[in-house]
């Protein structure tokens, strides 16, 4: 069974790099960022897809948006893990 991580800011920069790195190790990714198109572009950059990815657009300062994002990721994967554990 693959592990799953939620990665905020995955539409660019460090968040994108972490999403790509974890995918290369077989992790699934709940990739969160704004705009949605940037997060989808991150998922499209995976050279060799080893894990699954769900793109979520979310303003993490909005608690209702965070709840909806969490529900979507948990519905899709069932659980999330912390990398390094």
N, C-alpha and C positions, 0 to 999 in steps of 0.2 A: 504494500500500500504506500502510495506517495505521501509525503508530508506537504502541508499547505501553509503558506505565509501570506499575510496581508502587508502590502508594500505601498505606503503613501508616497506621493510625489513621483510615481513611476512614469509620468509622461515625459520626463527629461532628467538630465544630470545624474546625480548619485542614485536616486530612486530607480531610474531606468537601468543603470548599471547593475544594481542589486537584483532587479527582476530578471535580467538576462543571465546573470551569474547563477542565481538559484535555479532557473529553468535548466541551465546546462548541467546542473547536479541532479535533475529529475524532480525538483520541487514543483508543486502547483502554485499558482500565483493569483491572489486576489489583488489585482493591480488597480490602485486608486490614484486619481489625479484629475486635473482640469487643463484643457478641455478633454472631453471624451475622445476626440480624434487623436490627441497626442498619446493617450494611454493605449488606444488601439494600434497606433504606429509602433509602440514599444513591443506589443505582443507580436506584431508582424516582423520584427527584427530578429526573432529567434532563428538562428541558422539551422539548428537541428532540434526540433521540438521533442523534449524528453518529458516535460510536464505539461499540464493544462493551464490555461489562463482565462480569467474572467476580468474584463475591463469595466471599471466603475468610475463614473464621474461623480465627485463628491466634494463639497465644501466642508472640510473637517471642523470648521467653526460653527456649523449648523447641526445641532444635536439630532434633529429629526432626519437629516440627510445621512448622518453617520449611522443611525439606527437602521435606515433602509439599506444602506450599503452593507452593514453587518449581516442583516437578514438575508440579503442576496448571496453573499459569500458563504454563509453557514448553510443555506439551503442547497447550494451547489456542491459543497465539499463535506459538510457535516461537522468539521472541526478545523482549527488552525493550530499551528505549532510556532515556537520561537526558534529561529535559526541558531545553531550552536548548542542546542540542547540534545 
